[in-house]
Amino acid sequence: MAEHDRKPHSCPEPELSTRMNFRVRANEAVLHLGVNIIEYIIRSHQKNSYAQYCR
């Protein structure tokens, strides 16, 4: 128990923090990609509907 008590609790394990950072970055990348895809779909859909109406 003494060994465990001496360990600093404020500092997380570097491996864990790196994994969390990677997960956060991956989530941000996925969100960004999803937003880009949605915007692209909306734009192409608008173009298609404009093309249909303008004929």
C-alpha positions as a Markdown table, in Angstrom:
| # | Residue | x | y | z |
|---|---|---|---|---|
| 1 | Met | 0.0 | 0.0 | 0.0 |
| 2 | Ala | 2.9 | 2.4 | 0.8 |
| 3 | Glu | 4.2 | 2.1 | -2.8 |
| 4 | His | 0.7 | 3.0 | -4.1 |
| 5 | Asp | 0.3 | 5.9 | -1.7 |
| 6 | Arg | 3.6 | 7.5 | -2.7 |
| 7 | Lys | 2.5 | 7.6 | -6.4 |
| 8 | Pro | 1.4 | 11.2 | -7.4 |
| 9 | His | -2.3 | 11.1 | -8.2 |
| 10 | Ser | -2.4 | 14.5 | -10.0 |
| 11 | Cys | -0.2 | 13.2 | -12.9 |
| 12 | Pro | -1.9 | 10.7 | -15.2 |
| 13 | Glu | 0.1 | 8.0 | -16.9 |
| 14 | Pro | 1.7 | 9.4 | -20.1 |
| 15 | Glu | 0.4 | 6.4 | -22.1 |
| 16 | Leu | -3.2 | 7.1 | -21.0 |
| 17 | Ser | -3.0 | 10.8 | -21.7 |
| 18 | Thr | -1.5 | 10.2 | -25.1 |
| 19 | Arg | -4.3 | 7.8 | -25.9 |
| 20 | Met | -6.9 | 10.3 | -24.8 |
| 21 | Asn | -5.3 | 13.0 | -26.9 |
| 22 | Phe | -5.3 | 10.7 | -29.9 |
| 23 | Arg | -8.9 | 9.9 | -29.3 |
| 24 | Val | -9.9 | 13.6 | -29.0 |
| 25 | Arg | -7.9 | 14.4 | -32.2 |
| 26 | Ala | -9.5 | 11.5 | -34.0 |
| 27 | Asn | -13.0 | 12.7 | -32.9 |
| 28 | Glu | -12.3 | 16.2 | -34.0 |
| 29 | Ala | -11.0 | 14.9 | -37.4 |
| 30 | Val | -14.1 | 12.8 | -37.8 |
| 31 | Leu | -16.4 | 15.7 | -36.9 |
| 32 | His | -14.6 | 18.0 | -39.3 |
| 33 | Leu | -14.8 | 15.4 | -42.1 |
| 34 | Gly | -18.5 | 14.8 | -41.4 |
| 35 | Val | -19.3 | 18.5 | -41.6 |
| 36 | Asn | -17.4 | 18.7 | -44.9 |
| 37 | Ile | -19.3 | 15.8 | -46.3 |
| 38 | Ile | -22.7 | 17.2 | -45.2 |
| 39 | Glu | -21.8 | 20.6 | -46.7 |
| 40 | Tyr | -20.7 | 18.9 | -50.0 |
| 41 | Ile | -24.0 | 16.9 | -50.1 |
| 42 | Ile | -26.1 | 20.0 | -49.4 |
| 43 | Arg | -24.2 | 22.0 | -52.1 |
| 44 | Ser | -24.5 | 19.3 | -54.7 |
| 45 | His | -28.2 | 18.7 | -53.9 |
| 46 | Gln | -28.8 | 22.5 | -54.2 |
| 47 | Lys | -27.0 | 22.5 | -57.5 |
| 48 | Asn | -29.0 | 19.6 | -58.8 |
| 49 | Ser | -32.4 | 21.1 | -57.7 |
| 50 | Tyr | -31.4 | 24.5 | -59.2 |
| 51 | Ala | -30.5 | 22.7 | -62.5 |
| 52 | Gln | -33.9 | 21.0 | -62.5 |
| 53 | Tyr | -35.8 | 24.2 | -61.8 |
| 54 | Cys | -33.9 | 26.3 | -64.2 |
| 55 | Arg | -34.5 | 24.0 | -67.2 |
